[in-house]
Amino acid sequence: MIKEAGSKENPLGQLFIFSSINQSHMKRTIIIVVLLHVLSTYKLYAQNYAPVAVTGFNQDVVAEAGTNATAVTSSELDLVFNILYSTDFATANSILGGIPSNGIISNGRYNFQLQDYTLNNSLFLSSGGAQPNTVGSGTLTLVTPAAFSQLSLLAFSTEYYSDLNVVLNFTDGTSTTGSLQTVADWFDGLNAVISGFGRIKRLLAPPYAVDGRNTNNPRFYPFDISLSCTDQEKLVASITVTHHAGGGPNSRGVILAVAGVMNNPLSVTPVTTPAYCGKSNGSASLTVSGGNPPLSYEWNTIPVQTTATATNLSAGTYTCTITGGNLCPFVVQADVTQQSTVKIKALARPGTICTGSTTTLSAIPSGGKIVHYTWQPGNMSDSTTSVSPADTTTYIVTGEDAFGCTATDTIKIMVIPKPAPPVVAPLSICPDSTTTLTIQDTIDAFIYNWYPYPSGGDLAGTGTSFTTPPVKETTTWYVEAVNGLCSSDRTPVTVTSLGVTATPVVTASAITSNSAIFSWKPVPGATGYLVSVDGGPYVAIADTAYPVTGLQQESVSIRVIALGALPCQNSAAGEATAKLKPGDVFVPNAFSPNGDGKNDIFKPEGNIKAINMKIFNQWGELISETTTVGTGWNGTNSGKAQPSGVYMYAIKITLYNGMEIIKNGSVNLLR
């Protein structure tokens, strides 16, 4: 008889393993015979295994794509270079067979998901790691640790059978003592999960010859691991597999996937009905969720009761043993209390209060006389008492009669939270204007009331916002939040009527013939300034000075407005005028009209209001004349460029102050 290492004998039966050698295939077949001692109240129920995602595979042994099996695998599986291949690889190379390309291996009870074929997809083992590309021991780590009642490895052996030892490692740092089992060769073993998909040689290119399909080979087998009731409550973190021995010197073990039956923890809530004094009329009922079905029940009553509810109970403590399909017992305790024939009724006036308010609890007996009262929570001992719970609370009153029998009742006091005072930002607005006050972070279930007074008074409005009437002076409104019967403290909200910014006092300085600087002292509260020159558009500036340059006029005027926080706070315009100085007129003695943007035009400069300028060549011929201020002569005559040389000019100029100036002279035209 072979027993799992570190395990105890199963009370339901014993496991016997017999082995024989198939000489024609030189494979060892393991035949398992299970002898069950069937008990009257227990059955061992098989459950389906679901895929368990793991990491830790060390070799790629499945050809999945293309025509070069060597390029898409990392190792052969036996001495004659056989490997596995997918149905996609079979299609690409015009051969039959192959394992499913999606990696799903299922026979109804066992459901495995193979690793991605483009990655390492097997744990390849041999004794001491002596065989090529193998390790003596490897660990598969669960992607998500979980609790299981059963686990199974999808495994097979090559070059005869392999004895593998499996240790489960838990997240709490403990491990199982090991499970040693024999895994059959991938040809002709019994109890395969899947078989008959064929194998091929690990070649560089086709053709590939499929081996084994006609004899329903190769085969994958389940390596089942049962967990003790204690271990079923732990989270499995990893699985360590060691190649213990083999049927031949070159034996190799292969692990392809892990599947498991999740342990569903049992949750039980006992609900009892009290027994009246001296009678067996109580009951205990179990509300059960989770667990591994089917569930059986065994109460410690006489006679034994075997359902989730035990009846005809006297006062006392009872236990029920619940056993699931995983044969793990779960013991739950239920206490049946004693209740007298006297009854008690709990009342509250009022039954609904606001936070911080008080209600009165009263206990009214009937059918007997109560000599002692107890209210919980609070351990109060009067038949009538006042309470002020912070939250909705269920109070239990217990009355005891002269015989020691008790009666109980409950009353729930609904506590409506007193709303927090609403949060509303104060506002500043223009005089004689309205504004809308808006509550921050409102709650849909609340009602919001607005008042002109801190308490009492007529309602001014309702809602999450309130539009004020025109405000002539600073005014305060008040708002409260209402939750059912409960109102918050009122929040004051002040609306300030804003004043107008002072008018800037503007002065002129640094006056020249074509420029002036206007300045003013900073206006208190101003956020900036608007400036308009000679009635032109306003320009926004932050400084308190504004230079005006490039002028060709007798005087210049400016208007300055100080900006307030709101447009209605803008000041009246401060004004100033500067009379420009007459200044001199400058006439250049040379120019170069070559189109480079420098000295291309011959013209006088100054505070010129009107002009008459004539240009003569060296023979005294008039070649250009202009009466337009600022245009000048570009060195051409009737559109034709004039040659370099000396030219004469006669200019009559009228300044903005009325002065007339005559300028005669010569100018050099340079090219």
C-alpha positions in Angstrom: 0.0 0.0 0.0 1.4 3.4 -1.0 0.3 6.4 1.1 0.9 10.1 0.4 3.9 11.4 2.2 2.9 13.0 5.5 -0.8 12.2 5.0 -3.2 10.4 7.3 -5.4 7.4 6.3 -8.7 8.5 4.8 -11.5 7.3 7.1 -13.6 6.6 4.0 -11.2 4.1 2.4 -7.7 3.1 1.5 -5.8 3.7 -1.7 -4.0 0.7 -3.2 -1.6 1.1 -6.2 -0.5 -1.8 -8.4 2.1 -1.5 -11.2 2.8 -3.5 -14.3 5.3 -3.3 -17.2 4.0 -3.2 -20.8 7.0 -5.0 -22.5 5.9 -4.0 -26.1 6.2 -0.3 -25.5 8.7 -0.5 -22.5 6.3 1.8 -20.6 5.2 1.5 -17.0 1.4 1.7 -16.4 0.1 2.6 -13.0 -3.2 1.0 -12.1 -5.1 2.6 -9.2 -7.7 0.7 -7.4 -9.7 2.5 -4.7 -11.5 0.6 -2.0 -14.1 2.7 -0.3 -15.7 1.9 3.0 -19.0 3.6 2.4 -20.5 5.1 5.6 -24.2 5.7 6.0 -24.0 9.5 6.1 -21.0 10.4 3.9 -20.0 10.4 0.2 -16.9 11.6 -1.5 -18.0 14.0 -4.2 -15.8 14.8 -7.2 -15.6 18.4 -8.2 -14.4 20.1 -11.4 -10.9 21.5 -11.6 -10.4 25.1 -13.0 -7.2 26.5 -14.5 -4.7 28.1 -12.1 -2.3 30.7 -13.6 1.3 30.1 -12.6 4.8 31.2 -13.6 8.1 29.4 -13.4 8.2 27.2 -16.5 11.8 26.6 -17.8 11.5 25.2 -21.4 9.5 25.8 -24.6 8.5 22.3 -25.8 5.5 23.2 -28.1 6.0 24.2 -31.7 3.3 26.6 -32.4 3.9 28.4 -35.8 6.0 28.4 -38.9 7.9 25.5 -40.4 11.0 25.5 -38.3 10.3 23.5 -35.1 13.8 24.3 -33.8 13.2 28.1 -34.0 10.0 28.0 -32.0 11.1 25.6 -29.2 14.0 25.5 -26.8 14.3 21.7 -26.1 13.4 18.2 -27.2 11.6 16.0 -24.7 13.4 12.6 -25.1 16.5 10.9 -26.5 15.1 10.8 -30.0 14.3 14.6 -30.2 10.5 14.4 -30.0 8.5 17.5 -29.1 4.8 18.6 -29.0 3.1 20.7 -31.6 -0.1 22.7 -31.9 -2.9 22.4 -34.4 -1.8 25.7 -36.0 1.7 24.2 -36.5 0.0 21.1 -37.9 -2.0 23.1 -40.4 1.1 25.1 -41.5 3.0 21.9 -42.2 0.2 19.8 -43.6 0.2 17.2 -40.9 -2.5 15.8 -38.6 -2.9 16.0 -34.9 -1.5 18.6 -32.5 -2.6 19.9 -29.1 -5.2 22.8 -29.1 -3.7 26.1 -30.3 -5.7 27.9 -27.6 -4.0 25.8 -24.9 -7.2 24.6 -23.3 -7.0 21.0 -22.1 -10.3 19.8 -20.8 -12.2 16.5 -20.3 -15.2 17.8 -18.3 -13.7 17.3 -14.9 -10.2 18.6 -15.5 -9.8 22.0 -17.1 -6.2 23.1 -17.7 -4.9 26.2 -19.5 -1.4 25.7 -21.0 1.1 28.5 -21.0 1.5 30.7 -24.1 3.3 28.6 -26.7 5.6 31.5 -27.6 7.0 31.4 -24.0 8.5 28.8 -21.8 5.5 26.4 -21.4 6.8 23.4 -19.4 8.6 22.6 -16.2 11.2 20.1 -17.5 12.7 17.8 -14.8 15.1 15.0 -14.3 16.8 13.5 -11.3 19.4 16.0 -10.2 18.9 17.9 -13.4 21.2 15.4 -15.2 19.3 15.4 -18.5 19.8 18.2 -21.0 17.7 21.4 -20.4 16.2 20.0 -17.2 16.3 20.9 -13.5 16.1 18.6 -10.6 13.6 20.7 -8.8 11.4 23.6 -9.9 8.8 25.9 -8.4 5.6 27.1 -10.1 4.4 30.4 -8.5 0.7 31.2 -8.5 0.0 34.5 -10.1 -2.8 35.0 -7.5 -2.4 33.0 -4.2 -5.6 31.2 -3.4 -7.1 28.5 -1.1 -7.9 25.1 -2.6 -9.4 21.9 -1.5 -7.7 20.0 -4.3 -5.0 20.7 -6.9 -3.9 18.8 -10.0 -0.8 19.1 -12.2 -1.0 18.2 -15.9 2.0 15.9 -16.3 3.7 13.2 -18.2 7.0 11.4 -18.3 9.4 10.5 -21.2 11.9 7.7 -21.3 9.8 5.6 -19.0 7.9 6.7 -15.9 9.0 9.4 -13.4 8.4 9.6 -9.6 7.7 13.2 -8.7 7.5 14.7 -5.3 5.2 17.8 -4.9 5.4 20.3 -2.0 2.8 23.1 -1.5 4.1 26.4 -0.2 1.7 28.7 1.6 1.7 32.5 2.0 2.0 32.1 5.8 5.4 30.5 5.3 4.4 26.9 6.0 4.6 24.0 3.5 3.2 20.5 3.1 5.4 17.5 3.8 5.3 16.4 0.2 3.2 14.2 -2.1 5.2 11.5 -4.0 3.4 10.0 -7.1 4.4 8.1 -10.2 3.7 9.8 -13.5 3.3 7.4 -16.5 5.3 7.6 -19.7 3.5 9.7 -22.4 2.8 6.5 -24.4 0.2 4.0 -23.2 -0.5 5.2 -19.7 -3.9 5.0 -18.0 -6.4 7.7 -17.0 -5.2 10.3 -19.4 -6.8 13.8 -19.5 -6.1 14.1 -23.2 -4.4 11.7 -25.7 -3.9 10.8 -29.3 -2.5 14.2 -30.5 0.8 12.9 -31.9 4.4 14.0 -31.5 7.1 15.1 -34.0 10.8 15.4 -34.3 12.5 18.8 -33.5 13.6 19.6 -37.1 14.8 22.7 -38.9 12.2 22.2 -41.7 9.5 19.9 -43.0 8.5 17.2 -43.8 7.4 16.2 -40.3 6.3 12.6 -39.5 3.6 12.3 -36.8 4.2 9.6 -34.3 1.6 8.0 -31.9 -1.7 9.1 -33.2 -2.7 5.7 -34.5 -2.2 4.2 -31.0 -4.0 7.1 -29.2 -0.7 8.6 -28.0 1.0 10.7 -26.6 -1.0 11.2 -23.3 -1.2 13.8 -20.5 -2.1 12.7 -17.0 -3.5 14.4 -13.9 -1.2 14.5 -10.8 -3.9 15.0 -8.1 -3.0 16.6 -4.7 -5.5 16.6 -1.8 -5.1 19.2 0.9 -5.9 18.6 4.6 -8.7 20.5 6.2 -6.2 22.8 7.9 -4.3 23.5 4.7 -7.5 24.2 2.8 -7.9 27.4 4.8 -4.4 28.6 3.7 -3.5 30.5 0.5 -1.2 28.5 -1.8 1.7 30.7 -2.9 3.7 28.2 -5.0 4.2 24.5 -5.9 7.7 22.9 -5.8 8.1 19.8 -7.9 11.2 17.5 -7.5 12.2 14.6 -9.8 12.7 11.8 -7.2 13.4 8.9 -9.5 12.5 7.3 -12.8 12.0 4.0 -14.6 15.2 4.5 -16.6 18.5 6.4 -16.4 17.2 9.0 -18.8 13.7 9.5 -17.4 12.3 13.0 -17.6 9.2 14.5 -16.0 7.1 17.3 -17.6 4.6 19.6 -15.9 2.5 21.6 -18.4 -0.2 23.3 -16.2 -2.0 23.5 -12.9 -5.7 23.3 -12.1 -7.5 23.3 -8.8 -10.8 23.2 -6.9 -11.2 26.4 -5.0 -12.0 26.1 -1.3 -15.2 27.9 -0.6 -15.1 29.0 3.1 -18.1 28.2 5.1 -20.0 31.1 6.8 -22.7 30.2 9.3 -24.9 32.5 11.3 -27.1 30.9 14.0 -30.5 32.3 14.7 -32.3 31.1 17.7 -35.9 31.2 19.1 -35.9 31.4 22.9 -37.6 28.6 24.9 -40.3 29.7 27.3 -39.6 29.0 30.9 -39.3 25.3 31.6 -40.4 24.1 28.2 -38.6 22.6 25.2 -40.1 24.9 22.7 -37.0 26.8 21.5 -35.3 26.3 18.2 -31.9 27.0 16.5 -31.6 27.6 12.8 -28.4 28.0 10.8 -28.1 30.5 7.9 -25.3 29.0 5.8 -23.4 30.5 2.8 -20.3 29.2 1.0 -18.9 25.8 1.8 -18.3 22.8 -0.5 -21.6 21.1 -1.2 -23.3 18.9 -0.4 -23.5 19.8 3.3 -24.6 17.5 6.0 -25.7 18.5 9.5 -25.4 16.8 12.9 -26.8 18.5 16.1 -25.8 17.2 19.5 -29.4 16.7 20.4 -31.1 13.5 21.6 -32.1 12.2 19.2 -29.7 13.6 16.7 -31.2 16.1 14.3 -29.8 16.3 10.8 -31.2 19.5 9.2 -30.1 23.1 9.3 -32.8 23.7 11.9 -33.1 22.0 15.3 -36.5 22.2 17.0 -38.1 21.4 20.4 -35.1 22.7 22.3 -35.0 23.7 25.9 -32.8 26.6 27.0 -29.1 25.7 26.7 -26.1 25.6 24.4 -26.1 23.4 21.3 -23.5 22.6 18.7 -24.0 21.4 15.1 -21.2 19.8 13.1 -21.5 20.7 9.4 -19.5 18.5 7.0 -19.0 19.5 3.3 -18.1 17.6 0.2 -14.4 18.1 1.1 -15.1 16.1 4.3 -13.9 18.9 6.6 -16.1 19.4 9.7 -17.2 22.8 10.8 -18.6 23.2 14.3 -21.0 26.0 15.2 -22.6 26.9 18.5 -26.1 28.2 19.1 -27.4 29.4 22.5 -31.1 29.0 23.1 -32.3 31.5 25.9 -35.1 31.2 28.3 -38.1 33.5 28.0 -41.0 33.8 30.4 -44.7 33.9 29.5 -44.8 37.5 30.4 -44.5 39.9 27.5 -42.9 43.3 27.2 -43.5 46.1 24.7 -40.8 48.8 24.0 -42.1 52.3 23.0 -40.3 55.5 22.1 -41.7 59.1 21.9 -40.6 60.4 19.5 -39.3 57.5 17.4 -37.3 59.8 15.1 -35.0 62.5 16.4 -32.3 64.8 15.2 -28.7 64.5 16.2 -28.3 66.0 19.7 -32.0 65.6 20.6 -33.5 63.4 23.3 -36.3 60.8 23.2 -38.1 58.8 25.9 -38.0 55.0 26.0 -40.8 53.1 27.8 -41.2 49.4 28.6 -44.9 48.2 28.9 -45.4 44.7 30.4 -48.3 42.4 29.8 -49.3 38.9 31.0 -47.3 39.2 34.2 -45.3 41.5 36.4 -41.8 42.6 35.6 -39.6 43.2 38.7 -36.4 44.3 36.9 -35.7 46.1 33.6 -32.5 46.4 31.6 -32.0 48.6 28.5 -29.1 48.0 26.2 -27.0 49.7 25.0 -26.5 51.8 28.1 -27.3 49.3 30.8 -30.2 51.4 32.0 -32.5 49.8 34.7 -35.7 51.9 34.7 -38.9 51.1 32.8 -38.8 54.6 31.4 -35.6 56.4 30.5 -34.4 59.2 28.3 -31.6 58.7 25.6 -29.8 60.8 23.1 -28.1 58.4 20.6 -25.6 59.9 18.2 -26.7 57.5 15.4 -29.7 55.3 14.6 -29.8 52.8 17.4 -31.8 49.7 18.2 -32.5 49.5 21.9 -33.2 46.1 23.6 -35.2 46.1 26.8 -35.2 42.9 28.9 -37.7 42.4 31.7 -37.3 39.7 34.4 -40.2 38.4 36.4 -40.2 37.1 39.9 -39.4 33.5 38.7 -36.3 34.6 36.8 -38.0 34.3 33.4 -37.3 37.1 30.9 -39.1 38.8 28.1 -37.5 41.1 25.6 -38.5 43.6 22.9 -36.6 46.1 20.7 -37.3 49.6 19.5 -35.3 51.4 16.8 -34.6 55.1 17.3 -34.1 56.8 13.9 -31.5 59.5 14.2 -31.4 62.0 11.4 -28.0 63.7 11.2 -28.3 67.4 11.7 -26.9 69.0 8.5 -23.7 71.0 8.6 -24.3 74.7 8.0 -24.1 75.4 4.3 -21.0 77.0 2.9 -21.6 80.1 0.8 -18.9 82.5 -0.3 -19.5 86.2 0.4 -19.6 88.5 -2.6 -18.8 92.0 -3.5 -20.9 93.6 -6.2 -21.6 96.9 -7.9 -23.9 99.4 -6.2 -27.6 98.9 -7.0 -27.0 95.6 -8.7 -28.2 92.0 -7.9 -26.2 88.9 -7.5 -26.7 85.1 -7.1 -25.5 83.4 -3.9 -24.7 79.7 -4.5 -24.2 77.0 -1.9 -21.1 74.8 -2.3 -21.2 71.0 -2.2 -25.0 70.7 -1.9 -26.8 67.4 -1.1 -29.7 66.5 -3.3 -31.8 65.1 -0.4 -31.6 68.4 1.5 -33.8 71.5 1.3 -32.2 74.9 1.5 -34.0 77.9 2.9 -32.9 81.6 2.7 -33.8 84.3 5.3 -33.1 87.9 5.9 -32.6 87.2 9.7 -30.2 85.0 11.7 -33.3 83.3 13.3 -37.0 83.4 12.7 -38.4 85.7 10.1 -40.1 85.2 6.8 -38.7 82.9 4.2 -36.8 84.9 1.5 -36.2 82.0 -0.9 -35.7 78.2 -1.3 -33.0 76.3 -3.3 -29.3 75.8 -3.7 -29.0 79.4 -4.9 -30.6 82.8 -4.1 -30.8 85.9 -6.3 -30.7 89.1 -4.2 -32.7 92.2 -4.8 -30.6 95.3 -5.8 -28.1 96.0 -3.1 -27.5 99.7 -2.2 -25.3 99.0 0.9 -23.6 96.0 2.5 -26.3 93.4 3.4 -26.3 90.0 5.1 -28.6 87.1 4.2 -28.9 83.7 6.1 -29.3 80.1 4.7 -30.0 76.8 6.4 -30.0 73.2 5.3 -33.0 71.0 6.1 -32.9 67.2 6.3 -36.4 65.9 7.0 -37.2 67.1 10.5 -33.7 68.5 11.1 -32.3 71.9 10.2 -28.7 73.2 10.4 -27.6 76.4 12.0 -28.0 79.3 9.7 -25.0 80.5 7.7 -24.6 84.3 7.3 -23.7 85.4 3.8 -22.6 89.1 3.4 -22.9 90.9 0.1 -20.7 94.1 0.0 -21.6 97.1 -2.2 -18.4 98.2 -3.8 -17.2 101.9 -4.2 -15.8 103.6 -7.2 -12.0 104.0 -7.8 -10.6 107.5 -7.5 -9.8 109.5 -10.7 -6.1 109.6 -11.6 -4.4 113.1 -11.5 -2.3 113.2 -14.7 0.6 115.5 -15.4 2.9 115.9 -18.4 6.7 116.1 -18.3 9.8 115.7 -20.5 8.1 117.6 -23.3 10.0 117.8 -26.6 9.1 118.8 -30.1 7.8 115.3 -30.8 7.3 113.6 -27.5 6.0 113.9 -23.9 5.7 111.7 -20.8 2.4 111.6 -18.9 2.3 110.3 -15.3 0.1 110.0 -12.3 0.3 108.8 -8.7 -0.9 105.2 -8.0 -4.6 105.1 -7.3 -5.5 103.0 -4.2 -7.3 99.8 -5.1 -6.6 100.1 -8.8 -5.9 96.9 -10.7 -4.5 98.7 -13.8 -5.2 101.6 -16.1 -6.7 102.4 -19.5 -5.0 105.1 -21.5 -6.3 107.0 -24.6 -4.1 109.4 -26.7 -5.9 112.2 -28.6 -9.2 110.5 -28.4 -7.9 107.2 -29.8 -8.7 103.7 -28.5 -7.9 102.9 -24.9 -4.9 100.7 -24.1 -4.5 98.7 -20.9 -1.3 99.2 -18.9 -0.1 98.4 -15.4 2.4 101.3 -15.0 1.7 104.8 -13.7 3.5 106.6 -16.6 2.9 106.6 -20.3 5.3 108.0 -22.9 4.0 109.4 -26.2 6.6 109.7 -29.0 7.0 110.3 -32.7 4.6 113.3 -32.7 4.3 115.8 -35.5 1.7 118.2 -34.1 1.5 121.2 -31.8 0.0 119.5 -28.7 -1.0 116.0 -27.4 -3.8 115.1 -25.0 -4.3 112.0 -22.8 -7.2 110.4 -20.8 -6.4 107.9 -18.0 -9.0 105.6 -16.3 -8.1 103.7 -13.1 -9.5 100.1 -13.2 -11.4 98.7 -10.2 -12.0 95.0 -9.3 -15.2 95.1 -11.2 -16.1 97.3 -14.3 -18.5 99.3 -12.1 -15.6 100.4 -10.0 -13.7 102.0 -12.8 -12.8 105.7 -12.2 -13.8 108.7 -14.3 -11.1 109.7 -16.8 -8.2 111.9 -15.6 -7.1 114.2 -18.4 -4.0 116.2 -19.3 -2.6 118.1 -22.4 1.0 118.8 -23.3 2.0 121.6 -25.8 5.0 120.4 -27.7 8.1 122.6 -28.1 8.7 124.1 -31.6 12.1 122.3 -32.1 14.5 122.5 -35.1 14.2 121.1 -38.6 16.9 118.6 -39.6 17.8 118.2 -43.3 20.2 115.3 -44.2 23.1 116.0 -46.6 23.2 112.6 -48.2 21.1 109.5 -48.7 21.4 106.0 -50.4 18.2 104.8 -52.1 19.4 101.1 -52.5 16.4 99.4 -50.9 18.2 98.2 -47.7 15.8 100.1 -45.5 18.5 102.6 -44.3 18.5 106.2 -45.6 16.5 105.3 -48.7 14.4 108.5 -48.6 15.6 112.1 -48.6 13.3 114.2 -46.3 13.4 116.8 -43.5 12.7 115.8 -39.9 11.0 117.9 -37.3 7.6 119.0 -36.0 6.4 119.7 -39.5 2.7 120.6 -40.2 3.1 121.5 -44.0 5.8 121.3 -46.6 6.7 122.2 -50.2 10.0 120.5 -51.3 11.6 120.8 -54.8 14.6 118.9 -56.1 16.8 120.1 -59.0 19.6 118.4 -60.9 23.0 119.9 -61.7 21.6 121.7 -64.7 18.9 123.3 -62.6 16.1 121.1 -63.9 13.1 120.4 -61.5 13.0 116.6 -61.2 10.8 116.1 -58.0 8.3 118.1 -56.0 6.1 117.1 -53.0 3.7 118.8 -50.6 3.0 115.7 -48.5 4.6 115.6 -45.1 6.8 112.6 -44.5 7.1 111.4 -48.2 10.4 112.9 -49.3 12.4 112.0 -52.5 13.3 108.4 -53.3 16.1 109.3 -55.9 14.0 108.8 -59.0 12.6 111.1 -61.8 9.4 109.9 -63.5 10.1 106.4 -62.0 13.7 106.4 -63.4 16.6 106.1 -60.9 18.9 109.1 -61.0 22.6 108.7 -61.0 24.9 109.3 -58.0 25.8 113.0 -57.6 25.0 116.3 -56.0 21.4 117.6 -56.2 19.9 120.9 -55.1 16.8 121.4 -52.9 14.5 124.2 -52.0 12.1 123.5 -49.1 9.4 125.7 -47.5 8.3 124.3 -44.1 5.4 125.4 -41.8 5.7 124.1 -38.2 2.7 123.3 -35.9 3.2 126.6 -34.0 2.7 128.5 -37.3 6.4 129.3 -37.9 7.6 129.1 -41.5 11.2 128.0 -42.4 13.0 128.1 -45.7 15.7 125.6 -46.3 18.0 125.6 -49.5 21.0 123.4 -50.0 22.5 120.4 -51.7 22.3 116.7 -51.0 24.5 113.8 -52.2 22.8 110.9 -53.8 24.9 107.7 -53.2 24.5 104.4 -55.0 
